[in-house]
Amino acid sequence: MVKDKEEKNRKLSEAEQRRLSAYEELSAAYMAQGYRRTELTVGIVAANIFALICGLPVIIISVILFVLLHPGKPPFLDSLPQMILLLVVMLVLVVVHELVHGITWSLFAEHHWKDIEFGFMKEYLTPYCTCACPLDKGHYILGALMPLILLGLIPLVIAIIAGSAFWLYLGIIMTLSAGGDIMIVINLLKYKSQAKEIVYIDHPTQAGGVIFER
């Protein structure tokens, strides 16, 4: 996956450098055992573009269902207090999004919460969560998609059932914010391997995972 040059060459924080060093040591250990490494990472810019492209059908379908089921209710916020509340809740859920990643992965990580770390890419104003230990494919995917499910799709279902424009906007925004996660999972599912042994590890400084196989 080709990434933005600036993103590839960004200056890493001390925590990121520490995690990268530990990852390279782990990677060297696996390759010494005969594993080959494949990085399935995605660029932040590419992920944002992907989110907008894939999010458009979600927006259209959600709004159509909302209007069909609640013809008397406009599918938009009609007051300033609602808009301010949406902004506040959205900012809080950006952090919660990463916490959901961490909590889910910690359930399956070898050392649980100790294997989970959080950070912030200031260049892209993007918080992130990473898991330091290997995970099963299903566990990795579940952790990657859980914020989409809990913070995006469930609010959309609530909005369509209850006829709430607030929940509609919230669900749409949080679904779009999971665009990078969806892109990561698609790349992982598209990757086909005939190897008998496969290990999945979250990349310590980039969005996406790394596969070791032999």
Secondary structure as GFF3:
##gff-version 3
##sequence-region A 1 214
A	DSSP	alpha_helix	5	8	.	.	.	ID=ss1
A	DSSP	alpha_helix	14	32	.	.	.	ID=ss2
A	DSSP	beta_strand	36	42	.	.	.	ID=ss3
A	DSSP	alpha_helix	44	69	.	.	.	ID=ss4
A	DSSP	alpha_helix	80	106	.	.	.	ID=ss5
A	DSSP	three_ten_helix	112	115	.	.	.	ID=ss6
A	DSSP	beta_strand	116	121	.	.	.	ID=ss7
A	DSSP	beta_strand	126	131	.	.	.	ID=ss8
A	DSSP	alpha_helix	137	147	.	.	.	ID=ss9
A	DSSP	pi_helix	148	153	.	.	.	ID=ss10
A	DSSP	alpha_helix	154	162	.	.	.	ID=ss11
A	DSSP	alpha_helix	165	177	.	.	.	ID=ss12
A	DSSP	alpha_helix	179	190	.	.	.	ID=ss13
A	DSSP	beta_strand	198	202	.	.	.	ID=ss14
A	DSSP	beta_strand	207	213	.	.	.	ID=ss15
###
